[in-house]
Amino acid sequence: MSPITPVWDVARGLVREVERTQLRARRGIDLIARRPPAMVGGTPKDEVWSLGKAKLWRFRNDDVRQGPPLLLFLGLVGDSAIFDLFPGNSWAEKLVAEGFDVFLFDWGRPEAAEGDHDLGTYLDGYFIHAVAAVRRLTGADSVSMGAYCMGSLMLTLLLGSRNDVPVRGAVLFAPPCDYDHAPGFLSAFQDGRIDTAHVVDQTTGLVPEDAVRGMFRLLQPTSDIVQYVTLWENLWKDGYADAHRAINHWAWDHRAMAAPSFTEMVENYVKANKLVKGGATLAGRPVDLESITAPLLFVIAEKDEFVPPENSAPLAEMVGSEDVEVLRIPGGHAGSMMGSAARRKTMPGVVDWLERHSYRLPSD
């Protein structure tokens, strides 16, 4: 402390910290003893289609002004709630307010019955039928799409292997591509210390959700401690506890993964890096990235710890589309999708791109 710091400033700082500590204590008690668990996915929506465990929801909107319909989804191991966490931090809420007809696709939680599913099964057997349902429900010829992380890779494989997917344009959030630039927790698979068979439950044919969660924890081994320290430090802020609980609920709500899909991801992309080096296939069909000609927006987080920028960036140069934009966000893997960085930059940037690649619907 500087010797010339006014005593009054020091006193005000001490009073402020005492007040914050009191607020932390009161809200901590309220959080633990009386408050129900944080609710996610609160934007009103209706289930409009299902197949097996896969489901499609449509968010209610009496003022749809922009077309085509927009379909949001992510990969196989996460909860689709990332697109609708809580009021004020919800992609669904924002996009509905902007006049889009928004749909949300979820793969569901696999059980032994899905233990034989590879990526082709999921994309050809479920996802493409959900896209058809969106078109049937809206009467639209094409669909805009927004895919996150593994979902972006899956969409890339689908578009690169089929020319009949009615996509008008797509936003790829944190798209994995070049696994010569991979996060540390995947190194054990790349150098052979862990074989994919080692993490498969042979009785179900699944990689259990605890194993999936454990792999992510290898990247952030102190995350459990840090999150509680962060929560305590910020409990004095209005609304922080609810936001923290909603985000934490999503971040660690991992799902099991069918062994064939997991093996395909690890062997073909994490280890062989086939998207960059060639040889990628989906359901036996070759993946040709140059055949992807739809408009694309790549959202890359500069501090992404799971899909580093160097992993994502090459994809923009490898696709055949002449309409490619890259939006770089000063945040991490999840922070680029939720929180202050998302509200300040990601959401406005994505909405602007979608509006420029949409059309106005006639008013009634």
VMD Tcl script that draws the C-alpha trace (Angstrom):
set ca {
  {0.00 0.00 0.00}
  {1.30 3.42 -0.88}
  {2.06 5.60 2.21}
  {0.12 8.43 0.61}
  {-3.07 6.42 0.10}
  {-5.82 8.42 1.80}
  {-7.02 6.84 5.02}
  {-10.59 7.41 3.89}
  {-10.04 5.27 0.77}
  {-8.64 2.46 2.89}
  {-11.59 2.65 5.25}
  {-14.08 2.58 2.38}
  {-12.30 -0.47 0.94}
  {-12.54 -2.30 4.25}
  {-16.22 -1.45 4.64}
  {-16.93 -2.59 1.09}
  {-15.18 -5.93 1.68}
  {-17.06 -6.46 4.97}
  {-20.35 -5.81 3.18}
  {-19.40 -8.24 0.42}
  {-18.43 -10.91 2.96}
  {-21.80 -10.52 4.67}
  {-23.56 -10.84 1.33}
  {-21.50 -13.92 0.48}
  {-22.46 -15.55 3.76}
  {-26.18 -14.76 3.43}
  {-26.34 -15.89 -0.19}
  {-24.23 -18.95 0.53}
  {-26.69 -20.03 3.23}
  {-29.58 -19.27 0.90}
  {-27.89 -21.23 -1.88}
  {-27.23 -24.31 0.22}
  {-30.21 -24.42 2.56}
  {-33.22 -22.95 0.79}
  {-32.78 -22.43 -2.93}
  {-33.83 -25.14 -5.37}
  {-31.24 -26.28 -7.95}
  {-30.61 -23.88 -10.81}
  {-32.98 -24.44 -13.71}
  {-31.68 -24.53 -17.26}
  {-33.57 -24.67 -20.52}
  {-36.28 -22.26 -19.41}
  {-37.16 -20.65 -22.75}
  {-40.61 -22.02 -23.68}
  {-40.42 -24.82 -26.23}
  {-42.32 -27.87 -27.40}
  {-41.13 -31.32 -28.39}
  {-42.08 -31.68 -32.06}
  {-40.30 -34.86 -33.16}
  {-38.43 -37.83 -31.74}
  {-36.73 -40.98 -32.93}
  {-35.33 -43.38 -30.39}
  {-33.69 -41.19 -27.76}
  {-33.12 -38.27 -30.15}
  {-35.49 -35.33 -29.72}
  {-36.28 -32.13 -31.55}
  {-37.76 -29.06 -29.84}
  {-39.20 -25.91 -31.33}
  {-39.02 -22.70 -29.30}
  {-42.29 -20.82 -29.13}
  {-42.32 -17.64 -31.16}
  {-45.39 -15.70 -32.24}
  {-43.29 -13.21 -34.16}
  {-41.13 -15.15 -36.61}
  {-39.76 -12.57 -39.04}
  {-36.69 -14.25 -40.51}
  {-36.13 -17.42 -42.47}
  {-35.07 -20.09 -42.95}
  {-35.58 -21.98 -39.67}
  {-32.51 -22.33 -37.49}
  {-31.44 -25.70 -36.04}
  {-29.05 -25.78 -33.06}
  {-27.19 -28.84 -31.76}
  {-23.92 -30.03 -30.25}
  {-21.93 -33.25 -30.00}
  {-22.70 -36.58 -28.40}
  {-21.29 -36.09 -24.90}
  {-22.82 -32.75 -23.85}
  {-26.20 -31.40 -22.86}
  {-27.91 -29.20 -25.46}
  {-28.83 -26.83 -22.60}
  {-25.75 -24.78 -23.50}
  {-28.00 -23.05 -26.04}
  {-30.55 -22.15 -23.34}
  {-28.89 -21.82 -19.96}
  {-30.83 -19.12 -18.11}
  {-32.63 -15.81 -18.82}
  {-30.22 -13.19 -20.05}
  {-27.67 -15.81 -21.06}
  {-29.59 -17.89 -23.56}
  {-28.98 -18.29 -27.28}
  {-32.55 -19.50 -27.73}
  {-33.97 -16.48 -25.93}
  {-31.83 -14.09 -27.99}
  {-32.54 -15.71 -31.37}
  {-36.27 -15.94 -30.71}
  {-36.30 -12.23 -29.83}
  {-34.52 -11.50 -33.12}
  {-37.36 -13.17 -35.01}
  {-35.85 -16.55 -35.89}
  {-37.79 -19.83 -35.89}
  {-35.44 -21.77 -33.61}
  {-35.20 -25.55 -33.22}
  {-33.00 -27.52 -30.82}
  {-31.84 -31.07 -31.53}
  {-30.58 -33.41 -28.80}
  {-29.05 -36.87 -29.33}
  {-30.27 -38.20 -25.99}
  {-28.43 -40.25 -23.38}
  {-27.28 -43.56 -24.86}
  {-27.81 -46.92 -23.20}
  {-26.72 -50.41 -24.17}
  {-29.24 -50.40 -27.03}
  {-27.17 -47.67 -28.70}
  {-23.84 -49.34 -27.95}
  {-23.30 -50.20 -31.63}
  {-23.86 -46.67 -33.00}
  {-21.10 -45.12 -35.07}
  {-21.07 -41.54 -36.36}
  {-22.85 -42.55 -39.54}
  {-25.65 -44.12 -37.52}
  {-26.19 -40.90 -35.62}
  {-25.95 -38.52 -38.58}
  {-27.69 -40.59 -41.28}
  {-30.04 -42.42 -38.95}
  {-31.19 -39.59 -36.69}
  {-29.95 -36.12 -37.55}
  {-30.86 -36.05 -41.23}
  {-34.40 -37.10 -40.31}
  {-34.60 -34.28 -37.75}
  {-33.63 -31.85 -40.51}
  {-36.44 -33.26 -42.65}
  {-38.84 -32.76 -39.72}
  {-37.82 -29.09 -39.45}
  {-38.52 -28.57 -43.15}
  {-41.85 -30.41 -42.90}
  {-42.97 -28.36 -39.91}
  {-42.00 -25.01 -41.44}
  {-42.46 -25.58 -45.15}
  {-38.92 -24.29 -45.72}
  {-36.71 -25.54 -48.54}
  {-33.53 -25.22 -46.49}
  {-32.34 -24.92 -42.90}
  {-29.68 -22.78 -41.22}
  {-27.64 -24.61 -38.61}
  {-25.58 -23.83 -35.54}
  {-23.28 -26.57 -34.20}
  {-20.95 -26.52 -31.20}
  {-17.62 -28.34 -30.70}
  {-18.01 -32.05 -31.59}
  {-21.28 -31.14 -33.26}
  {-19.30 -28.88 -35.63}
  {-17.02 -31.76 -36.59}
  {-20.00 -34.05 -37.11}
  {-21.72 -31.47 -39.32}
  {-18.50 -31.03 -41.31}
  {-18.33 -34.78 -41.92}
  {-21.99 -34.87 -42.96}
  {-21.76 -31.93 -45.37}
  {-18.51 -33.20 -46.82}
  {-19.92 -36.66 -47.51}
  {-23.43 -35.84 -48.78}
  {-24.64 -33.29 -51.31}
  {-28.30 -33.60 -50.37}
  {-28.28 -31.84 -46.98}
  {-30.56 -28.79 -47.35}
  {-28.36 -26.35 -45.44}
  {-28.57 -22.66 -46.31}
  {-25.66 -21.72 -44.05}
  {-24.00 -22.85 -40.86}
  {-22.33 -21.39 -37.78}
  {-19.58 -23.68 -36.47}
  {-18.67 -22.90 -32.86}
  {-15.18 -24.17 -31.85}
  {-14.95 -26.63 -34.76}
  {-12.28 -29.32 -34.23}
  {-10.04 -29.89 -37.24}
  {-6.26 -30.19 -36.91}
  {-5.30 -32.58 -34.10}
  {-1.62 -31.86 -34.49}
  {-2.79 -29.06 -32.19}
  {-4.71 -30.97 -29.53}
  {-5.37 -30.33 -25.84}
  {-3.14 -32.19 -23.43}
  {-5.73 -34.63 -22.17}
  {-5.79 -36.31 -25.60}
  {-2.04 -36.95 -25.70}
  {-2.36 -40.32 -23.97}
  {-4.52 -41.54 -26.85}
  {-2.23 -40.03 -29.48}
  {0.95 -41.67 -28.15}
  {-0.70 -45.01 -27.37}
  {-0.55 -44.90 -23.58}
  {-4.32 -45.38 -23.53}
  {-6.15 -47.57 -26.03}
  {-9.76 -46.75 -26.84}
  {-10.75 -50.26 -25.70}
  {-9.48 -49.43 -22.22}
  {-12.28 -46.92 -21.59}
  {-15.17 -48.98 -22.97}
  {-17.60 -50.81 -20.69}
  {-17.79 -54.16 -22.46}
  {-21.17 -54.96 -20.89}
  {-22.89 -51.96 -22.48}
  {-20.67 -51.05 -25.41}
  {-20.43 -47.51 -24.06}
  {-17.69 -45.22 -22.82}
  {-19.27 -44.41 -19.41}
  {-20.06 -40.82 -18.56}
  {-17.62 -40.97 -15.62}
  {-14.83 -41.85 -18.06}
  {-15.83 -38.95 -20.33}
  {-15.90 -36.61 -17.36}
  {-12.53 -37.93 -16.20}
  {-10.90 -37.14 -19.55}
  {-12.01 -33.53 -19.35}
  {-10.81 -33.29 -15.75}
  {-7.32 -34.28 -16.90}
  {-7.12 -30.89 -18.60}
  {-8.34 -29.00 -15.52}
  {-7.54 -31.21 -12.50}
  {-8.18 -28.43 -9.96}
  {-11.46 -27.30 -11.52}
  {-13.59 -28.49 -8.59}
  {-11.57 -26.41 -6.13}
  {-11.33 -23.39 -8.39}
  {-15.04 -23.24 -9.10}
  {-15.92 -23.06 -5.40}
  {-13.29 -20.42 -4.74}
  {-14.65 -18.42 -7.67}
  {-18.20 -18.86 -6.41}
  {-17.25 -17.62 -2.92}
  {-15.41 -14.60 -4.31}
  {-18.41 -13.56 -6.38}
  {-21.36 -14.49 -4.17}
  {-21.86 -10.84 -3.29}
  {-22.91 -10.08 -6.89}
  {-26.62 -10.13 -7.65}
  {-27.54 -13.16 -9.74}
  {-24.03 -14.63 -9.76}
  {-24.92 -17.76 -7.79}
  {-27.78 -18.71 -10.14}
  {-25.60 -18.15 -13.19}
  {-22.74 -20.14 -11.65}
  {-24.96 -23.09 -10.80}
  {-26.55 -23.15 -14.26}
  {-23.18 -23.06 -16.02}
  {-21.66 -25.62 -13.66}
  {-24.67 -27.90 -14.16}
  {-24.05 -27.87 -17.90}
  {-20.26 -28.07 -17.78}
  {-20.11 -31.34 -15.84}
  {-23.28 -33.00 -17.08}
  {-21.45 -35.29 -19.49}
  {-23.00 -38.25 -21.25}
  {-21.81 -41.71 -22.11}
  {-20.75 -42.31 -25.71}
  {-21.25 -45.33 -27.94}
  {-17.92 -47.13 -28.35}
  {-17.92 -47.18 -32.18}
  {-18.44 -43.40 -32.31}
  {-15.77 -42.80 -29.69}
  {-13.32 -45.10 -31.46}
  {-14.03 -43.42 -34.79}
  {-13.36 -39.99 -33.30}
  {-10.13 -41.01 -31.59}
  {-8.63 -43.26 -34.25}
  {-9.58 -41.25 -37.35}
  {-9.24 -37.69 -36.10}
  {-7.39 -37.41 -32.78}
  {-4.70 -39.93 -33.83}
  {-4.69 -40.10 -37.65}
  {-5.78 -36.46 -38.14}
  {-7.70 -37.50 -41.26}
  {-9.62 -34.27 -41.67}
  {-6.32 -32.53 -42.41}
  {-4.28 -35.36 -43.89}
  {-7.08 -36.94 -45.91}
  {-8.93 -40.22 -45.74}
  {-11.89 -39.12 -43.63}
  {-15.09 -41.06 -44.26}
  {-18.63 -41.19 -42.93}
  {-20.64 -44.40 -43.25}
  {-18.18 -45.53 -45.92}
  {-18.50 -42.33 -47.96}
  {-15.40 -40.19 -48.54}
  {-15.44 -36.74 -46.93}
  {-14.54 -34.02 -49.43}
  {-14.18 -30.69 -47.66}
  {-14.03 -28.78 -50.95}
  {-17.56 -29.97 -51.70}
  {-18.86 -27.90 -48.76}
  {-20.06 -24.74 -50.49}
  {-22.70 -23.36 -48.11}
  {-21.91 -20.03 -46.36}
  {-20.03 -20.66 -43.12}
  {-19.19 -18.70 -39.99}
  {-16.40 -20.09 -37.81}
  {-16.44 -18.96 -34.17}
  {-12.99 -19.43 -32.63}
  {-12.17 -18.67 -28.99}
  {-8.68 -17.27 -28.55}
  {-8.19 -18.96 -25.16}
  {-10.00 -22.21 -25.93}
  {-8.48 -24.90 -23.73}
  {-10.37 -27.81 -25.35}
  {-10.23 -26.85 -29.04}
  {-7.24 -24.51 -29.36}
  {-7.45 -21.83 -32.06}
  {-4.70 -23.60 -34.01}
  {-6.92 -26.69 -34.09}
  {-9.94 -24.84 -35.53}
  {-8.36 -22.27 -37.83}
  {-7.26 -24.50 -40.76}
  {-10.81 -25.61 -41.52}
  {-11.77 -22.20 -42.91}
  {-9.13 -22.60 -45.64}
  {-10.02 -26.20 -46.44}
  {-13.72 -25.92 -47.29}
  {-14.94 -25.08 -50.78}
  {-17.29 -22.28 -49.80}
  {-16.58 -18.84 -51.21}
  {-18.54 -17.26 -48.35}
  {-16.49 -17.92 -45.22}
  {-16.11 -15.64 -42.20}
  {-14.18 -16.12 -38.96}
  {-15.30 -14.55 -35.69}
  {-12.60 -14.60 -33.02}
  {-13.69 -14.30 -29.40}
  {-11.42 -13.28 -26.47}
  {-12.55 -16.12 -24.24}
  {-12.34 -19.83 -23.50}
  {-14.23 -22.83 -24.79}
  {-17.36 -22.26 -22.72}
  {-16.87 -18.54 -22.17}
  {-17.28 -17.84 -25.87}
  {-20.77 -19.35 -25.67}
  {-21.98 -17.99 -22.34}
  {-21.13 -15.17 -20.01}
  {-20.00 -11.62 -20.66}
  {-17.84 -12.37 -23.72}
  {-20.73 -14.18 -25.36}
  {-23.16 -11.33 -24.66}
  {-20.73 -8.64 -25.82}
  {-19.27 -10.23 -28.92}
  {-20.32 -13.77 -29.80}
  {-24.08 -13.26 -29.81}
  {-24.04 -9.93 -31.70}
  {-21.58 -11.29 -34.24}
  {-23.53 -14.48 -34.86}
  {-26.88 -12.69 -35.06}
  {-25.43 -10.22 -37.56}
  {-24.13 -13.06 -39.73}
  {-27.42 -14.96 -39.55}
  {-29.40 -11.86 -40.50}
  {-27.15 -11.27 -43.51}
  {-27.68 -14.88 -44.58}
  {-31.42 -14.99 -43.94}
  {-34.49 -13.59 -45.68}
  {-37.38 -11.57 -44.37}
  {-40.66 -13.42 -44.08}
  {-43.84 -11.71 -45.27}
  {-45.93 -10.28 -42.45}
  {-49.47 -11.51 -41.98}
}
mol new
graphics top color blue
foreach p $ca { graphics top sphere $p radius 0.5 }
foreach p [lrange $ca 0 end-1] q [lrange $ca 1 end] { graphics top cylinder $p $q radius 0.2 }
display resetview
